[in-house]
């Protein structure tokens, strides 16, 4: 996978034009065949909304996009794993190890949980290592945006979108998990990457509109919060351009809802947010129960597959059998213990504080690593905020693909910085030596 040549769509299409500024004059532009594969992987996320397209294997409904990911994984690991940030990789391995170990607790089969968390980590690592050019990142984000839009259009075709599940075999809250990371990546590319063709930017914006309409008509308060958070981050990042894009999209979404939809559910949800309701009290009780369970089982928790039954027992919902933690941090703390919880925090911290390989502080606008880390921090914030309302974010394909794409973008920026140092080294300091395979093929 790492030796594939660039396609003819190269340098000026998916990246900032080569203007002689630091990092931009090096060959991280263009689109490789890996980008085509990333586009296919992301686009296949749309199949996750249909149970008939998800084969049942050993009692698990497998997402179709995991097929190409599994095929690509061994090749990209063998050829490019040395480029993956070692601190992030170490934290991920500790996390997956402790999560899998904690599954051995209790009397239920842990195979399902182990498979799901393994698939999540493999998805992140594979997508990151597949990004060899900036166009690969754009292609992956484009496929994700189209997939989310198609699922949104499907929901809007229903007679009553407020009570229709956009995705089969999932509750109505699941859609915002798939849509929010795609919306963030789309907005960032539209606002920051000037040489991305207008037609692609139009697709990104066009895919965002139906996704937001479905979120705001579907009654998912955590989805509302996530959408507003994305808008605020994009506005804060680009100020004038950001407020223009956010304002235009918000106006279009509001117009479509008022003209063709209904605000009844939105009004009711906002009233519940202000006044509170039974579900808010239950969520509070669930978090407190998880805190007690975690403190009583600090080493390895009670097992993620057993946690729902333990919560149901403690909050008095035994008749319902199992109750979800509704909070990823409570889920990990109670289900998998303190070590696993610390490893999860370490993953987030290493992504947030990622320093470029080769040393040196992240500079101003000319530093190619700056924009990658800025997007990474936006995605981490979105993950934390949305994860406060569901544990399913751990296994969500859209978030995991997006994390992989942004990690890959930061890895590209590291290559650009090292190439810059080699082209114009400090006369008092020898140029850094790159590991084999770190330098992308000429675009």
C-alpha positions as CSV (number, residue, x, y, z in Angstrom):
1,X,0.0,0.0,0.0
2,X,2.8,2.4,0.8
3,X,4.5,2.2,-2.7
4,X,1.5,3.2,-4.8
5,X,2.1,6.1,-7.2
6,X,0.1,9.3,-7.1
7,X,-2.9,9.6,-9.4
8,X,-2.9,12.4,-12.0
9,X,-5.2,14.4,-9.8
10,X,-2.2,15.5,-7.8
11,X,-0.7,18.5,-6.3
12,X,-3.0,21.5,-7.0
13,X,-6.2,19.7,-6.5
14,X,-6.5,18.6,-2.9
15,X,-3.9,20.7,-1.1
16,X,-2.6,24.2,-0.7
17,X,-0.8,25.3,-3.8
18,X,3.0,25.1,-3.6
19,X,3.9,28.6,-2.7
20,X,7.3,28.1,-1.3
21,X,6.1,28.3,2.3
22,X,7.4,25.8,4.8
23,X,5.9,22.4,4.3
24,X,3.8,23.3,1.3
25,X,6.5,22.9,-1.2
26,X,7.0,19.3,-0.3
27,X,5.2,16.4,-1.8
28,X,2.4,15.7,0.6
29,X,-0.1,16.9,-1.9
30,X,-2.1,15.0,-4.4
31,X,-4.1,11.8,-4.2
32,X,-2.7,8.3,-3.9
33,X,-4.5,5.0,-4.5
34,X,-4.8,4.8,-0.7
35,X,-7.1,7.8,-0.9
36,X,-9.4,5.8,-3.2
37,X,-9.5,3.0,-0.7
38,X,-10.2,5.5,2.1
39,X,-13.1,6.9,0.1
40,X,-14.6,3.5,-0.4
41,X,-14.1,2.6,3.3
42,X,-15.8,5.8,4.4
43,X,-18.6,5.6,1.9
44,X,-19.4,2.0,3.0
45,X,-20.5,3.6,6.4
46,X,-23.8,4.1,4.7
47,X,-24.3,0.3,4.7
48,X,-24.2,0.4,8.5
49,X,-27.7,1.9,8.4
50,X,-29.2,-1.2,6.9
51,X,-29.4,-4.5,8.7
52,X,-29.7,-6.4,5.4
53,X,-26.2,-5.2,4.4
54,X,-24.6,-6.2,7.7
55,X,-23.7,-10.0,7.7
56,X,-24.3,-11.9,11.0
57,X,-21.1,-13.6,12.1
58,X,-21.0,-15.5,15.4
59,X,-23.9,-13.4,16.7
60,X,-22.3,-10.1,15.7
61,X,-23.6,-7.8,12.9
62,X,-20.5,-6.9,11.0
63,X,-20.1,-3.5,9.4
64,X,-19.3,-3.9,5.7
65,X,-16.4,-1.3,5.8
66,X,-14.5,-3.6,8.2
67,X,-13.8,-5.9,5.2
68,X,-11.5,-3.5,3.3
69,X,-10.0,-2.3,6.6
70,X,-9.1,-5.8,7.6
71,X,-7.5,-6.5,4.2
72,X,-5.5,-3.3,4.4
73,X,-4.4,-3.5,8.0
74,X,-1.5,-6.0,7.7
75,X,0.0,-4.3,4.7
76,X,0.0,-0.7,6.2
77,X,1.2,-2.0,9.6
78,X,4.2,-3.8,8.0
79,X,5.1,-0.8,5.8
80,X,4.3,2.3,7.9
81,X,3.7,1.5,11.5
82,X,7.0,3.2,12.4
83,X,5.4,6.6,11.4
84,X,2.5,6.2,13.9
85,X,3.0,8.3,17.1
86,X,4.5,5.9,19.6
87,X,2.9,7.5,22.7
88,X,-0.6,7.3,21.2
89,X,0.1,3.7,20.0
90,X,1.3,2.7,23.5
91,X,-1.8,4.2,25.2
92,X,-4.1,2.5,22.7
93,X,-2.5,-0.9,23.2
94,X,-2.7,-0.6,27.0
95,X,-6.3,0.5,26.7
96,X,-7.4,-2.4,24.4
97,X,-5.4,-4.9,26.6
98,X,-7.1,-3.8,29.8
99,X,-10.6,-3.5,28.2
100,X,-10.2,-7.1,26.8
101,X,-8.9,-8.4,30.1
102,X,-11.8,-6.8,32.0
103,X,-14.2,-8.7,29.7
104,X,-13.1,-11.9,31.4
105,X,-15.0,-10.8,34.6
106,X,-18.5,-12.0,35.1
107,X,-20.3,-15.0,33.6
108,X,-21.1,-13.7,30.0
109,X,-19.1,-14.4,26.9
110,X,-16.6,-11.5,26.3
111,X,-15.9,-12.3,22.6
112,X,-18.4,-9.6,21.4
113,X,-16.8,-6.8,23.5
114,X,-13.3,-7.8,22.6
115,X,-14.1,-7.9,18.9
116,X,-15.8,-4.5,19.0
117,X,-13.0,-2.7,20.8
118,X,-10.3,-4.5,18.6
119,X,-12.2,-3.4,15.4
120,X,-12.3,0.2,16.7
121,X,-8.5,0.4,17.3
122,X,-7.8,-1.4,14.0
123,X,-10.0,1.1,12.2
124,X,-8.2,4.1,13.7
125,X,-4.7,2.7,13.0
126,X,-5.5,1.5,9.5
127,X,-7.1,4.8,8.4
128,X,-4.2,6.8,9.8
129,X,-1.6,4.7,8.0
130,X,-3.5,4.9,4.7
131,X,-3.2,8.7,4.6
132,X,-0.1,9.2,2.4
133,X,-1.1,12.4,0.8
134,X,-3.3,15.4,1.8
135,X,-5.8,14.3,-0.9
136,X,-6.2,10.9,0.8
137,X,-7.4,12.8,3.9
138,X,-9.9,14.8,1.7
139,X,-11.1,11.6,0.0
140,X,-11.8,9.9,3.3
141,X,-13.6,12.9,4.6
142,X,-15.6,13.2,1.4
143,X,-16.7,9.5,1.5
144,X,-17.8,10.0,5.1
145,X,-19.8,13.2,4.3
146,X,-21.6,11.5,1.4
147,X,-22.4,8.4,3.5
148,X,-23.9,10.6,6.3
149,X,-25.9,12.6,3.8
150,X,-27.3,9.5,2.2
151,X,-28.5,8.2,5.6
152,X,-29.9,11.7,6.3
153,X,-31.9,11.7,3.0
154,X,-33.2,8.3,3.8
155,X,-34.6,9.6,7.2
156,X,-36.1,12.7,5.5
157,X,-38.1,10.6,3.1
158,X,-40.1,9.1,6.0
159,X,-43.6,10.5,6.5
160,X,-42.7,11.4,10.1
161,X,-39.0,11.9,10.5
162,X,-39.3,12.7,14.2
163,X,-40.3,9.2,15.0
164,X,-38.3,7.3,12.3
165,X,-35.0,5.6,12.9
166,X,-32.6,6.8,10.3
167,X,-30.5,3.7,10.9
168,X,-32.0,0.2,11.4
169,X,-31.2,-1.7,14.5
170,X,-30.2,1.5,16.3
171,X,-32.0,4.2,18.3
172,X,-32.6,7.6,16.9
173,X,-29.7,9.0,18.9
174,X,-27.1,7.0,16.9
175,X,-27.3,9.1,13.8
176,X,-25.7,12.1,15.4
177,X,-22.7,9.9,16.4
178,X,-22.2,9.2,12.7
179,X,-22.9,12.7,11.5
180,X,-21.0,15.0,13.9
181,X,-17.4,14.0,13.0
182,X,-18.3,14.2,9.3
183,X,-19.7,17.7,9.8
184,X,-16.6,18.8,11.6
185,X,-14.2,17.5,8.9
186,X,-16.4,19.0,6.1
187,X,-16.5,22.4,7.8
188,X,-12.7,22.5,8.4
189,X,-11.8,21.6,4.8
190,X,-14.3,24.1,3.3
191,X,-13.0,26.9,5.5
192,X,-9.2,26.2,5.5
193,X,-8.2,24.5,2.3
194,X,-8.4,27.0,-0.5
195,X,-7.4,24.8,-3.4
196,X,-10.0,22.1,-2.8
197,X,-12.2,22.3,-5.9
198,X,-15.5,24.2,-5.5
199,X,-17.5,21.2,-6.5
200,X,-16.1,19.2,-3.7
201,X,-16.7,22.0,-1.2
202,X,-20.3,22.1,-2.5
203,X,-20.6,18.4,-1.8
204,X,-19.3,18.9,1.7
205,X,-21.7,21.7,2.5
206,X,-24.6,19.9,0.7
207,X,-23.9,16.8,2.8
208,X,-24.0,18.8,6.0
209,X,-27.4,20.3,5.5
210,X,-29.6,17.1,5.6
211,X,-27.5,15.7,8.4
212,X,-28.3,18.8,10.6
213,X,-31.9,18.8,9.6
214,X,-32.3,15.2,10.8
215,X,-30.4,15.9,14.0
216,X,-32.6,18.9,14.9
217,X,-35.8,17.2,13.9
218,X,-35.0,13.9,15.6
219,X,-35.1,15.0,19.3
220,X,-31.5,14.1,20.1
221,X,-30.3,16.7,22.7
222,X,-26.7,15.5,22.7
223,X,-26.8,15.8,18.9
224,X,-28.0,19.5,19.3
225,X,-25.1,20.1,21.7
226,X,-22.6,18.5,19.4
227,X,-23.8,20.5,16.3
228,X,-23.6,23.8,18.3
229,X,-20.2,22.9,19.5
230,X,-18.9,22.2,16.0
231,X,-20.3,25.5,14.9
232,X,-18.6,27.4,17.7
233,X,-15.3,25.7,17.1
234,X,-15.4,26.5,13.4
235,X,-16.4,30.1,14.1
236,X,-13.6,30.5,16.7
237,X,-11.1,29.0,14.3
238,X,-11.9,31.2,11.3
239,X,-13.9,34.1,12.8
240,X,-15.2,36.0,9.7
241,X,-15.3,33.0,7.3
242,X,-16.4,30.7,10.1
243,X,-19.4,32.9,11.1
244,X,-20.4,33.2,7.4
245,X,-20.4,29.5,6.7
246,X,-22.1,28.6,10.0
247,X,-24.7,31.4,9.5
248,X,-25.5,30.3,6.0
249,X,-25.9,26.7,6.9
250,X,-27.9,27.5,10.0
251,X,-30.3,29.7,8.0
252,X,-30.8,27.0,5.3
253,X,-31.4,24.3,8.0
254,X,-33.9,26.5,9.9
255,X,-35.7,27.3,6.6
256,X,-36.0,23.7,5.6
257,X,-37.3,22.7,9.1
258,X,-39.8,25.5,9.2
259,X,-41.0,25.0,5.6
260,X,-41.0,21.2,5.3
261,X,-40.6,19.8,8.8
262,X,-41.8,20.3,12.4
263,X,-40.3,22.1,15.4
264,X,-42.6,20.2,17.9
265,X,-39.9,17.7,19.0
266,X,-37.2,20.4,19.1
267,X,-39.4,22.7,21.3
268,X,-40.2,19.8,23.6
269,X,-36.6,18.8,24.0
270,X,-35.5,22.3,24.7
271,X,-38.2,22.5,27.4
272,X,-37.0,19.3,29.0
273,X,-33.4,20.6,29.0
274,X,-34.5,23.7,30.9
275,X,-37.0,22.1,33.3
276,X,-35.4,18.6,33.6
277,X,-37.3,15.3,33.3
278,X,-37.1,11.7,34.5
279,X,-34.5,10.7,32.0
280,X,-32.1,13.3,33.3
281,X,-32.6,12.1,36.9
282,X,-32.0,8.5,35.7
283,X,-28.8,9.5,33.9
284,X,-27.5,11.1,37.1
285,X,-28.4,7.9,39.1
286,X,-26.6,5.8,36.5
287,X,-23.4,7.8,36.7
288,X,-23.5,7.6,40.5
289,X,-24.0,3.9,40.3
290,X,-21.1,3.5,37.9
291,X,-18.9,5.5,40.3
292,X,-19.8,3.1,43.1
293,X,-19.1,0.1,41.0
294,X,-15.8,1.4,39.9
295,X,-14.6,2.2,43.4
296,X,-15.7,-1.3,44.5
297,X,-13.9,-3.0,41.6
298,X,-10.8,-0.7,40.9
299,X,-8.5,-3.2,39.1
300,X,-10.6,-4.5,36.2
301,X,-14.1,-3.4,36.9
302,X,-17.1,-5.8,36.6
303,X,-16.6,-6.4,32.9
304,X,-18.2,-4.2,30.2
305,X,-20.6,-7.0,29.2
306,X,-21.9,-7.3,32.8
307,X,-22.0,-3.6,33.6
308,X,-25.5,-3.0,32.2
309,X,-27.0,-5.7,34.6
310,X,-25.1,-4.2,37.5
311,X,-26.4,-0.7,36.8
312,X,-30.0,-2.0,36.4
313,X,-29.8,-3.7,39.8
314,X,-28.4,-0.6,41.5
315,X,-30.9,2.0,40.1
316,X,-33.9,-0.3,40.5
317,X,-34.5,-1.1,36.8
318,X,-34.1,-4.9,37.3
319,X,-37.1,-5.6,35.1
320,X,-35.5,-4.0,32.1
321,X,-32.6,-6.4,32.4
322,X,-29.7,-4.2,31.3
323,X,-29.2,-0.4,31.4
324,X,-26.5,1.4,29.3
325,X,-24.1,3.6,31.2
326,X,-24.9,6.6,28.8
327,X,-21.4,7.9,29.5
328,X,-18.2,6.6,28.0
329,X,-16.1,7.6,31.0
330,X,-18.6,6.0,33.5
331,X,-18.7,2.9,31.2
332,X,-14.9,2.5,31.3
333,X,-14.4,3.3,34.9
334,X,-17.0,0.9,36.2
335,X,-16.7,-1.8,33.5
336,X,-13.0,-2.0,33.0
337,X,-11.3,-0.4,36.1
338,X,-8.9,2.3,36.9
339,X,-6.0,1.2,34.7
340,X,-8.2,1.1,31.6
341,X,-9.7,4.4,32.5
342,X,-6.3,6.0,32.9
343,X,-5.2,4.5,29.5
344,X,-8.3,6.1,27.9
345,X,-7.3,9.5,29.4
346,X,-3.8,8.9,28.2
347,X,-4.9,8.4,24.6
348,X,-6.8,11.7,24.7
349,X,-3.9,13.5,26.4
350,X,-1.2,12.3,24.0
351,X,-3.4,13.3,21.0
352,X,-4.0,16.8,22.6
353,X,-0.3,17.4,23.4
354,X,1.2,15.7,20.4
355,X,4.6,17.2,19.6
356,X,6.0,16.8,16.1
357,X,8.6,14.2,15.6
358,X,12.1,15.6,15.4
359,X,11.6,18.1,18.2
360,X,11.0,21.8,18.0
361,X,8.0,23.9,19.0
362,X,4.9,24.2,16.8
363,X,5.3,27.5,14.9
364,X,3.0,29.9,13.2
365,X,1.0,29.7,10.1
366,X,3.9,28.3,8.0
367,X,4.3,25.3,10.3
368,X,2.4,22.4,8.5
369,X,1.9,20.6,11.8
370,X,-0.1,23.5,13.3
371,X,-3.4,23.0,11.3
372,X,-3.3,19.2,11.8
373,X,-3.0,19.6,15.6
374,X,-5.7,22.3,15.6
375,X,-8.2,19.9,13.9
376,X,-7.1,17.1,16.2
377,X,-7.9,19.1,19.3
378,X,-11.3,20.0,17.8
379,X,-12.1,16.3,17.3
380,X,-10.9,15.4,20.8
381,X,-13.2,18.1,22.3
382,X,-16.1,16.8,20.2
383,X,-15.4,13.2,21.2
384,X,-15.3,14.1,24.9
385,X,-18.5,16.1,24.8
386,X,-20.5,13.6,22.8
387,X,-19.1,10.7,24.8
388,X,-20.6,12.2,28.0
389,X,-23.9,10.9,26.6
390,X,-23.1,7.5,25.3
391,X,-20.6,4.7,25.6
392,X,-21.2,3.6,22.0
393,X,-18.8,6.3,20.8
394,X,-16.0,3.9,21.5
395,X,-17.1,1.7,18.7
396,X,-18.7,4.3,16.3
397,X,-17.3,3.9,12.8
398,X,-17.6,7.6,11.9
399,X,-15.6,8.8,14.9
400,X,-13.0,6.1,14.6
401,X,-12.5,6.8,10.8
402,X,-12.3,10.5,11.5
403,X,-9.7,10.0,14.3
404,X,-7.6,7.9,11.9
405,X,-7.8,10.5,9.2
406,X,-6.7,13.3,11.5
407,X,-3.9,11.3,13.0
408,X,-2.8,10.5,9.4
409,X,-2.9,14.3,8.6
410,X,-0.7,15.0,11.6
411,X,1.7,12.3,10.5
412,X,1.9,13.9,7.0
413,X,2.7,17.3,8.7
414,X,5.6,15.6,10.6
415,X,7.0,14.4,7.3
416,X,6.7,17.9,5.8
417,X,8.6,19.5,8.7
418,X,11.4,16.9,8.5
419,X,11.7,17.5,4.7
420,X,11.8,21.2,5.4
421,X,14.7,20.7,7.8
422,X,16.6,18.5,5.3
423,X,16.1,21.0,2.5
424,X,17.3,24.0,4.6
425,X,19.1,22.6,7.6
426,X,20.6,24.6,10.4
427,X,24.3,24.9,9.6
428,X,25.1,24.3,13.3
429,X,23.0,21.2,13.4
430,X,23.0,18.1,11.1
431,X,19.8,17.4,9.1
432,X,17.5,14.8,10.7
433,X,17.6,11.3,9.3
434,X,14.2,9.9,8.3
435,X,13.2,6.3,8.8
436,X,12.8,4.2,5.7
437,X,9.5,4.9,3.9
438,X,8.8,8.2,5.6
439,X,9.3,10.3,2.5
440,X,6.2,10.2,0.2
441,X,6.6,9.6,-3.5
442,X,7.0,12.7,-5.7
443,X,3.6,14.2,-6.6
